[in-house]
Amino acid sequence: MIVRAPIAPPATLPAEKLPQYRMELPQPSSAEPTFVDGKIRFAITHPDLTDRVGRPLRIDASIKIDGKPFDEVRSSYTTSTRTSALAPPAKQDIEPVEEVTPVDPPIADAPETEDPSDDDQEAEEENDDEDAEEKPPVTPATVAPYTMTTDTEESMRRFAEAIGDEPSDVDAKWLLDHWTLGPPLLVVHPYFQSFRSDQRPAFAVLDRNRDGTVSQEELAEAVESFRKCDANRDEVVDALEIAKAADSLRDPASVPASNGPLLWLTSDLIGINESDPLLYESVRSLDKDQDGTISDSEVKHWTDQPADIAWSIDFSTTSPDSAHVDVVGLAEDISAKIIPSEDSAGIDIELGSVTIRLCGVQHSSSPALAQSDSGQVSLGAIVDGYPLLPNLDPNDDGRFTIRELRELNQLLQVFDRDGDQTITRAESLPPIRVCIGLGPTAHLELADVRATTRPVPAPSVTAPEWFRRMDRNQDSDLSRSEFPGTDEQFRSLDADGDELIDANEAETFEQSAE
């Protein structure tokens, strides 16, 4: 007997559809931030950051969609859904079932015999005929069976039908926030904030004596340290091999220190007290009366101050891949270097050794889908981890070939901020990434390691077939161990004498041999 698993109904509640986000709405308070002219304030805390700034960092984000403030776009959903609530449901054509009159099967002739029960049977048949005439006819089904819906307008229409009246603005807003679209602001769950924060595999591999500093001697041996990670001996070191090597060097007794939440809505700050030291230490500077509790009035005083960083995000529903980000203001006591990205979708703010990367993302595959996402924005922050690897791997393929390893020492020099020929942990802190997305997209961006500026690839050359067969590790170069010929043949093909035969050299040799 085959037992089939029941088919799960489609997720209808926001918490079911968006498990990566906090679904609770902020408690009302005088310090609670709301979208005013499309702007929201939140706090970023981290020990390295608060040590430098002396307080939780105040960040204002001004969000626009197609040039309109976000709260204006969100409010339009209330009007549209209330209007759709009075629209009649879509009719479904159900063909009535034709009534079929049963036909008695023919009975074969039988010899007549006298049976004393024949009279009784005839009486019962007469009674059955009378009962049949009294039964009402069965009406064929004309209403489709009930089904769950995830459509916002249909949910609103059903609500209006249930209460027998048009929903009010309050009703429509409650349904949008709690039942269909979800809150206007989705905040990524706290566990996203630090899941990668302690990941420093490249630094662990380079820091051979594990003293927290990559010394001048260790920098000189950087290439050899990476080559030792090549577990399969294919002359290419990949990021997974580096991570495994770093894990083998980790002290199993060491437990990464937890620093508490990284991103706070202002309503999250109210009520934090000394009974939870991990939380309280992050925001102690807000406790002006030093009574051990962050009060509503203290948070309001903090929110009334100018923003430390003010930035704007302008989403476009007509260009699904375009989100323009710009820093529009810094506090007077904040000394920072602003480095915009080439595509204007992200900006790096360097506060000494701490870097904050601000980005706006939208992953909608079409303008129509972007339009449907525009009633909601998502917000998240993480300590990115991997402070060295993304910059050491410019083409972002997760592989270090022989040719790329030759550039390793030069790329490492960028992290030596004070020029003392060493790299300390403070000089290679992982950046803090803050992301705002159109719709529930922020978690997708934060789950990936940050992107770096990729070099423009050189024009590709189609290598000869013999070259492709010999290139076992597929790094577009032939090393001496991959080349089956003699040393003399290898040197004759290696025109530039760099101990590698590339596709250009192979093609040049092929043409000269013809």
QUIGI-V923980 format. One record per pair of residues at least 12 apart in sequence whose C-alpha atoms are under 8 Angstrom apart, sorted by the first residue. I is the first residue (numbers start at 1). J is the second residue. D is the distance in Angstrom with one decimal. If there is no record, write none. Layout:
BEGIN
i=I j=J d=D
i=I j=J d=D
END
This chain:
BEGIN
i=9 j=148 d=7.2
i=10 j=148 d=7.1
i=10 j=149 d=7.7
i=10 j=150 d=7.5
i=11 j=150 d=7.3
i=12 j=148 d=7.7
i=12 j=149 d=6.9
i=12 j=150 d=5.3
i=12 j=179 d=7.5
i=12 j=180 d=7.0
i=13 j=178 d=7.5
i=13 j=179 d=5.3
i=13 j=180 d=6.2
i=14 j=178 d=6.9
i=14 j=179 d=6.3
i=14 j=180 d=6.3
i=14 j=181 d=6.7
i=14 j=182 d=5.2
i=18 j=440 d=7.6
i=20 j=188 d=6.1
i=20 j=189 d=5.9
i=20 j=443 d=7.1
i=21 j=186 d=6.0
i=21 j=187 d=5.4
i=21 j=188 d=4.4
i=21 j=189 d=4.9
i=22 j=186 d=6.6
i=22 j=187 d=5.5
i=22 j=188 d=6.1
i=22 j=189 d=5.4
i=23 j=182 d=7.7
i=23 j=183 d=7.2
i=23 j=186 d=7.2
i=23 j=187 d=7.9
i=25 j=183 d=7.1
i=26 j=267 d=6.2
i=26 j=268 d=7.8
i=27 j=267 d=6.9
i=29 j=267 d=7.4
i=29 j=296 d=7.2
i=30 j=296 d=7.1
i=30 j=297 d=7.9
i=30 j=300 d=6.9
i=31 j=266 d=6.9
i=31 j=267 d=6.8
i=31 j=296 d=6.3
i=31 j=297 d=7.3
i=31 j=299 d=6.2
i=31 j=300 d=4.6
i=31 j=303 d=7.1
i=32 j=266 d=6.1
i=32 j=267 d=5.2
i=33 j=265 d=7.7
i=33 j=266 d=6.5
i=33 j=267 d=7.3
i=35 j=70 d=7.6
i=35 j=71 d=5.8
i=36 j=71 d=6.9
i=37 j=62 d=7.8
i=37 j=69 d=5.5
i=37 j=70 d=7.3
i=37 j=71 d=6.5
i=37 j=72 d=7.7
i=38 j=62 d=5.6
i=38 j=63 d=5.2
i=38 j=64 d=6.4
i=38 j=69 d=4.4
i=38 j=70 d=4.5
i=38 j=71 d=5.1
i=38 j=72 d=7.5
i=39 j=60 d=6.7
i=39 j=61 d=5.5
i=39 j=62 d=4.2
i=39 j=63 d=6.0
i=39 j=69 d=7.9
i=39 j=70 d=7.9
i=40 j=60 d=5.8
i=40 j=61 d=5.5
i=40 j=62 d=6.7
i=41 j=58 d=7.0
i=41 j=59 d=5.6
i=41 j=60 d=4.5
i=41 j=61 d=6.4
i=41 j=265 d=7.2
i=41 j=266 d=7.2
i=41 j=303 d=7.7
i=42 j=58 d=6.2
i=42 j=59 d=5.6
i=42 j=60 d=6.7
i=42 j=263 d=7.1
i=42 j=264 d=5.7
i=42 j=265 d=4.7
i=42 j=266 d=5.8
i=43 j=56 d=5.9
i=43 j=57 d=5.4
i=43 j=58 d=5.0
i=43 j=59 d=6.0
i=43 j=263 d=5.7
i=43 j=264 d=5.0
i=43 j=265 d=6.4
i=43 j=266 d=6.9
i=44 j=56 d=5.8
i=44 j=57 d=5.1
i=44 j=58 d=6.9
i=44 j=59 d=7.5
i=44 j=262 d=5.5
i=44 j=263 d=4.8
i=44 j=264 d=6.4
i=45 j=57 d=6.4
i=45 j=261 d=7.3
i=45 j=262 d=5.1
i=45 j=263 d=6.6
i=45 j=282 d=6.4
i=45 j=283 d=7.7
i=46 j=259 d=6.9
i=46 j=262 d=6.2
i=46 j=282 d=7.3
i=47 j=259 d=7.3
i=47 j=282 d=7.5
i=48 j=354 d=7.0
i=49 j=354 d=6.7
i=50 j=282 d=7.9
i=53 j=334 d=7.5
i=54 j=285 d=7.4
i=55 j=283 d=7.1
i=55 j=285 d=5.7
i=55 j=286 d=7.4
i=56 j=282 d=7.5
i=56 j=283 d=6.4
i=56 j=285 d=7.9
i=57 j=308 d=6.2
i=57 j=309 d=7.9
i=58 j=303 d=7.8
i=58 j=307 d=5.2
i=58 j=308 d=5.1
i=58 j=309 d=6.6
i=59 j=307 d=5.6
i=59 j=308 d=5.9
i=59 j=309 d=4.9
i=59 j=310 d=5.9
i=59 j=311 d=7.8
i=60 j=307 d=6.0
i=60 j=308 d=8.0
i=60 j=309 d=6.4
i=60 j=310 d=4.7
i=60 j=311 d=6.4
i=61 j=310 d=6.1
i=61 j=311 d=5.2
i=61 j=312 d=5.6
i=61 j=313 d=7.3
i=62 j=310 d=7.7
i=62 j=311 d=6.3
i=62 j=312 d=4.6
i=62 j=313 d=6.2
i=63 j=312 d=6.0
i=63 j=313 d=5.0
i=63 j=314 d=6.1
i=63 j=315 d=7.8
i=64 j=312 d=7.8
i=64 j=313 d=6.2
i=64 j=314 d=4.7
i=64 j=315 d=6.1
i=65 j=314 d=5.7
i=65 j=315 d=4.7
i=65 j=316 d=5.8
i=65 j=317 d=7.3
i=65 j=374 d=7.1
i=66 j=314 d=6.9
i=66 j=315 d=6.1
i=66 j=316 d=5.0
i=66 j=317 d=6.6
i=67 j=314 d=6.7
i=67 j=315 d=7.8
i=70 j=375 d=7.8
i=73 j=374 d=7.2
i=73 j=375 d=6.4
i=74 j=184 d=7.2
i=74 j=374 d=7.4
i=74 j=375 d=4.7
i=74 j=376 d=7.1
i=77 j=375 d=6.9
i=78 j=169 d=6.7
i=78 j=172 d=5.7
i=78 j=173 d=6.1
i=78 j=176 d=7.7
i=79 j=169 d=7.8
i=81 j=152 d=7.3
i=81 j=153 d=5.4
i=81 j=156 d=6.4
i=81 j=172 d=7.2
i=82 j=156 d=7.1
i=82 j=166 d=7.2
i=82 j=167 d=6.3
i=82 j=168 d=7.6
i=82 j=169 d=7.7
i=82 j=172 d=6.4
i=84 j=153 d=6.0
i=84 j=154 d=7.9
i=84 j=156 d=7.4
i=84 j=157 d=6.6
i=85 j=153 d=6.7
i=85 j=154 d=7.4
i=85 j=156 d=5.2
i=85 j=157 d=3.8
i=85 j=158 d=7.4
i=85 j=159 d=7.7
i=85 j=160 d=5.9
i=85 j=166 d=6.9
i=85 j=167 d=7.6
i=86 j=157 d=6.4
i=86 j=160 d=7.2
i=86 j=166 d=6.7
i=87 j=157 d=7.2
i=89 j=154 d=7.9
i=89 j=157 d=7.7
i=92 j=144 d=7.5
i=94 j=142 d=5.9
i=94 j=143 d=7.6
i=94 j=144 d=7.8
i=95 j=142 d=7.6
i=96 j=140 d=5.6
i=96 j=141 d=6.9
i=96 j=142 d=6.8
i=97 j=140 d=5.5
i=97 j=141 d=7.7
i=150 j=180 d=7.1
i=151 j=180 d=7.5
i=152 j=176 d=7.8
i=152 j=180 d=5.6
i=152 j=181 d=6.8
i=155 j=180 d=7.5
i=156 j=172 d=7.5
i=156 j=175 d=7.6
i=181 j=375 d=7.7
i=181 j=376 d=7.7
i=182 j=376 d=7.8
i=183 j=376 d=7.2
i=184 j=375 d=6.6
i=184 j=376 d=4.7
i=184 j=377 d=6.3
i=185 j=376 d=6.1
i=185 j=377 d=5.3
i=185 j=378 d=5.6
i=185 j=379 d=7.2
i=186 j=376 d=7.4
i=186 j=377 d=6.2
i=186 j=378 d=4.4
i=186 j=379 d=6.1
i=186 j=440 d=7.1
i=187 j=378 d=5.8
i=187 j=379 d=4.9
i=187 j=380 d=5.9
i=188 j=378 d=7.3
i=188 j=379 d=6.2
i=188 j=380 d=4.9
i=188 j=381 d=7.7
i=188 j=442 d=7.5
i=188 j=443 d=6.4
i=189 j=380 d=8.0
i=190 j=261 d=6.5
i=190 j=262 d=7.9
i=192 j=381 d=7.8
i=192 j=382 d=6.5
i=192 j=443 d=7.9
i=193 j=261 d=7.2
i=193 j=262 d=6.3
i=193 j=263 d=7.8
i=193 j=380 d=7.7
i=193 j=381 d=5.8
i=193 j=382 d=4.1
i=193 j=383 d=6.3
i=194 j=382 d=5.9
i=194 j=383 d=5.8
i=194 j=384 d=7.9
i=196 j=382 d=8.0
i=196 j=383 d=6.8
i=196 j=384 d=6.0
i=196 j=385 d=5.2
i=196 j=386 d=8.0
i=197 j=382 d=7.4
i=197 j=383 d=4.8
i=197 j=384 d=5.6
i=197 j=385 d=4.4
i=197 j=430 d=7.4
i=198 j=256 d=6.8
i=198 j=385 d=6.0
i=199 j=385 d=5.0
i=199 j=386 d=5.7
i=200 j=385 d=6.3
i=200 j=386 d=5.0
i=200 j=387 d=6.5
i=200 j=388 d=7.6
i=201 j=242 d=6.3
i=201 j=243 d=5.2
i=201 j=245 d=7.8
i=201 j=246 d=5.1
i=201 j=247 d=7.7
i=201 j=386 d=6.9
i=202 j=242 d=6.6
i=202 j=243 d=7.6
i=202 j=246 d=7.4
i=202 j=386 d=7.5
i=202 j=388 d=6.3
i=202 j=389 d=6.2
i=203 j=388 d=7.0
i=204 j=246 d=5.6
i=204 j=249 d=7.4
i=205 j=225 d=6.5
i=205 j=226 d=7.2
i=205 j=242 d=7.3
i=205 j=245 d=7.0
i=205 j=246 d=5.7
i=205 j=249 d=7.9
i=206 j=218 d=6.4
i=206 j=219 d=7.2
i=206 j=222 d=6.0
i=206 j=225 d=6.1
i=206 j=226 d=7.7
i=212 j=424 d=6.4
i=212 j=425 d=6.0
i=213 j=422 d=6.9
i=213 j=423 d=5.8
i=213 j=424 d=4.4
i=213 j=425 d=6.4
i=214 j=422 d=5.6
i=214 j=423 d=5.0
i=214 j=424 d=6.3
i=215 j=421 d=7.1
i=215 j=422 d=4.7
i=215 j=423 d=6.7
i=216 j=421 d=5.4
i=216 j=422 d=5.3
i=219 j=409 d=7.0
i=219 j=412 d=8.0
i=219 j=422 d=7.4
i=220 j=409 d=7.5
i=222 j=408 d=7.5
i=222 j=409 d=6.9
i=223 j=405 d=6.2
i=223 j=406 d=7.5
i=223 j=408 d=6.7
i=223 j=409 d=7.5
i=226 j=242 d=7.3
i=229 j=241 d=5.7
i=229 j=242 d=5.7
i=229 j=245 d=6.0
i=234 j=472 d=8.0
i=234 j=473 d=6.1
i=235 j=401 d=6.9
i=235 j=402 d=6.7
i=235 j=473 d=7.5
i=236 j=399 d=6.6
i=236 j=400 d=5.7
i=236 j=401 d=4.8
i=236 j=402 d=6.7
i=236 j=473 d=7.0
i=236 j=475 d=7.7
i=237 j=399 d=5.8
i=237 j=400 d=5.0
i=237 j=401 d=6.6
i=238 j=398 d=5.6
i=238 j=399 d=4.2
i=238 j=400 d=6.0
i=239 j=398 d=5.2
i=239 j=399 d=6.2
i=259 j=278 d=6.8
i=259 j=282 d=7.7
i=260 j=278 d=5.8
i=260 j=279 d=5.7
i=260 j=282 d=7.3
i=261 j=279 d=7.3
i=262 j=381 d=6.9
i=262 j=382 d=7.1
i=263 j=380 d=7.2
i=263 j=381 d=6.1
i=266 j=299 d=7.0
i=266 j=303 d=7.6
i=269 j=283 d=7.8
i=269 j=294 d=6.8
i=269 j=299 d=6.9
i=270 j=294 d=5.6
i=270 j=295 d=5.5
i=270 j=296 d=5.5
i=270 j=299 d=6.6
i=271 j=293 d=6.0
i=271 j=294 d=5.2
i=271 j=295 d=5.8
i=271 j=296 d=7.5
i=272 j=293 d=5.7
i=272 j=294 d=5.3
i=272 j=295 d=8.0
i=273 j=292 d=5.3
i=273 j=293 d=4.1
i=273 j=294 d=6.3
i=274 j=292 d=5.3
i=274 j=293 d=6.7
i=286 j=298 d=6.4
i=286 j=299 d=7.1
i=286 j=302 d=7.1
i=306 j=331 d=6.9
i=307 j=329 d=7.9
i=307 j=330 d=7.1
i=307 j=331 d=6.3
i=308 j=329 d=7.8
i=308 j=330 d=5.3
i=308 j=331 d=4.5
i=308 j=334 d=6.9
i=309 j=327 d=7.4
i=309 j=328 d=7.9
i=309 j=329 d=5.9
i=309 j=330 d=4.8
i=309 j=331 d=6.6
i=310 j=327 d=6.0
i=310 j=328 d=5.5
i=310 j=329 d=4.9
i=310 j=330 d=6.4
i=311 j=325 d=7.2
i=311 j=326 d=5.6
i=311 j=327 d=4.2
i=311 j=328 d=5.2
i=311 j=329 d=6.9
i=312 j=325 d=5.7
i=312 j=326 d=5.4
i=312 j=327 d=6.4
i=312 j=328 d=6.8
i=313 j=325 d=4.7
i=313 j=326 d=6.8
i=313 j=360 d=6.3
i=315 j=360 d=8.0
i=315 j=362 d=7.6
i=315 j=438 d=7.1
i=316 j=370 d=8.0
i=317 j=367 d=5.1
i=317 j=368 d=7.5
i=317 j=370 d=5.0
i=317 j=371 d=5.5
i=317 j=374 d=7.8
i=318 j=367 d=5.0
i=318 j=370 d=7.8
i=319 j=367 d=6.6
i=320 j=362 d=6.4
i=320 j=363 d=6.7
i=320 j=364 d=5.5
i=320 j=365 d=6.6
i=320 j=366 d=6.1
i=320 j=367 d=5.8
i=320 j=370 d=6.3
i=321 j=361 d=7.7
i=321 j=362 d=6.1
i=321 j=363 d=6.5
i=321 j=364 d=7.4
i=322 j=345 d=7.4
i=322 j=361 d=7.8
i=322 j=362 d=7.3
i=323 j=344 d=7.6
i=323 j=345 d=5.6
i=323 j=360 d=5.8
i=323 j=361 d=6.1
i=323 j=362 d=6.9
i=324 j=344 d=5.5
i=324 j=345 d=5.3
i=324 j=346 d=8.0
i=324 j=360 d=7.1
i=325 j=344 d=5.8
i=325 j=345 d=5.4
i=325 j=346 d=6.0
i=325 j=347 d=7.2
i=325 j=358 d=7.9
i=325 j=359 d=6.7
i=325 j=360 d=6.4
i=326 j=344 d=7.5
i=326 j=347 d=7.3
i=327 j=347 d=7.8
i=334 j=351 d=7.9
i=335 j=351 d=6.6
i=336 j=349 d=6.3
i=336 j=350 d=5.4
i=336 j=351 d=4.9
i=336 j=352 d=7.2
i=337 j=349 d=5.6
i=337 j=350 d=5.0
i=337 j=351 d=6.9
i=338 j=350 d=6.5
i=345 j=359 d=5.7
i=345 j=360 d=5.8
i=345 j=361 d=7.2
i=346 j=358 d=5.4
i=346 j=359 d=4.1
i=346 j=360 d=6.6
i=347 j=359 d=6.4
i=353 j=426 d=6.5
i=353 j=427 d=6.0
i=353 j=428 d=7.7
i=353 j=429 d=6.9
i=354 j=429 d=6.6
i=354 j=430 d=7.9
i=354 j=431 d=6.5
i=354 j=432 d=7.8
i=355 j=430 d=7.7
i=355 j=431 d=4.9
i=355 j=432 d=6.2
i=356 j=431 d=5.7
i=356 j=432 d=4.7
i=356 j=433 d=5.7
i=356 j=434 d=7.2
i=357 j=431 d=6.8
i=357 j=432 d=6.1
i=357 j=433 d=4.7
i=357 j=434 d=6.1
i=358 j=433 d=6.1
i=358 j=434 d=5.0
i=358 j=435 d=5.9
i=359 j=433 d=7.7
i=359 j=434 d=6.4
i=359 j=435 d=4.9
i=359 j=436 d=6.5
i=360 j=435 d=5.7
i=360 j=436 d=5.0
i=360 j=437 d=5.6
i=360 j=438 d=7.9
i=361 j=435 d=7.3
i=361 j=436 d=6.5
i=361 j=437 d=4.7
i=361 j=438 d=6.5
i=361 j=441 d=7.0
i=361 j=442 d=7.0
i=361 j=445 d=7.4
i=362 j=437 d=5.6
i=362 j=438 d=5.1
i=362 j=439 d=7.4
i=362 j=441 d=6.5
i=363 j=438 d=7.9
i=363 j=441 d=6.7
i=370 j=438 d=7.6
i=370 j=439 d=8.0
i=373 j=438 d=6.3
i=373 j=439 d=4.6
i=373 j=440 d=7.9
i=374 j=438 d=6.2
i=374 j=439 d=6.3
i=375 j=439 d=7.3
i=376 j=438 d=6.5
i=376 j=439 d=5.0
i=376 j=440 d=7.5
i=377 j=436 d=6.8
i=377 j=437 d=5.6
i=377 j=438 d=4.8
i=377 j=439 d=4.8
i=377 j=440 d=6.6
i=378 j=436 d=5.5
i=378 j=437 d=5.0
i=378 j=438 d=6.5
i=378 j=439 d=6.0
i=378 j=440 d=5.5
i=378 j=441 d=6.6
i=378 j=442 d=5.6
i=379 j=434 d=7.6
i=379 j=435 d=5.8
i=379 j=436 d=4.6
i=379 j=437 d=6.5
i=379 j=442 d=5.9
i=380 j=434 d=5.9
i=380 j=435 d=5.5
i=380 j=436 d=6.7
i=380 j=442 d=6.1
i=380 j=443 d=6.9
i=380 j=446 d=7.6
i=381 j=432 d=7.0
i=381 j=433 d=5.4
i=381 j=434 d=4.3
i=381 j=435 d=6.2
i=381 j=446 d=7.4
i=382 j=432 d=5.8
i=382 j=433 d=5.4
i=382 j=434 d=6.8
i=382 j=446 d=7.0
i=383 j=430 d=6.5
i=383 j=431 d=6.1
i=383 j=432 d=4.6
i=383 j=433 d=6.4
i=384 j=430 d=5.7
i=384 j=431 d=5.7
i=384 j=432 d=5.9
i=384 j=433 d=6.4
i=384 j=449 d=7.0
i=384 j=450 d=7.5
i=385 j=430 d=4.9
i=385 j=431 d=7.2
i=386 j=430 d=6.3
i=386 j=449 d=7.9
i=387 j=428 d=5.8
i=387 j=429 d=5.9
i=387 j=430 d=4.3
i=387 j=431 d=7.1
i=388 j=428 d=7.0
i=390 j=449 d=7.8
i=390 j=450 d=7.3
i=390 j=451 d=7.1
i=390 j=452 d=6.4
i=391 j=411 d=7.5
i=391 j=452 d=6.6
i=392 j=408 d=6.7
i=392 j=411 d=6.0
i=392 j=412 d=7.2
i=394 j=452 d=6.6
i=394 j=453 d=6.8
i=394 j=454 d=5.4
i=394 j=455 d=6.7
i=395 j=454 d=5.2
i=395 j=455 d=6.6
i=396 j=451 d=7.6
i=396 j=452 d=7.5
i=396 j=454 d=7.3
i=401 j=475 d=6.3
i=415 j=427 d=6.2
i=415 j=428 d=6.3
i=433 j=446 d=7.5
i=461 j=503 d=6.4
i=461 j=504 d=6.4
i=461 j=507 d=7.9
i=462 j=503 d=7.1
i=462 j=507 d=7.7
i=463 j=503 d=5.0
i=463 j=504 d=7.3
i=463 j=506 d=6.7
i=463 j=507 d=6.0
i=464 j=503 d=7.8
i=464 j=506 d=6.9
i=464 j=507 d=6.3
i=464 j=510 d=7.4
i=467 j=503 d=7.5
i=467 j=506 d=6.9
i=470 j=482 d=6.1
i=470 j=483 d=6.6
i=476 j=502 d=6.3
i=476 j=503 d=6.6
i=477 j=500 d=6.1
i=477 j=501 d=5.5
i=477 j=502 d=4.6
i=477 j=503 d=6.8
i=478 j=500 d=5.6
i=478 j=501 d=4.9
i=478 j=502 d=6.4
i=479 j=499 d=6.8
i=479 j=500 d=5.1
i=479 j=501 d=6.7
i=480 j=499 d=7.2
i=480 j=500 d=7.2
i=493 j=505 d=6.4
i=493 j=506 d=6.8
i=493 j=509 d=6.7
END
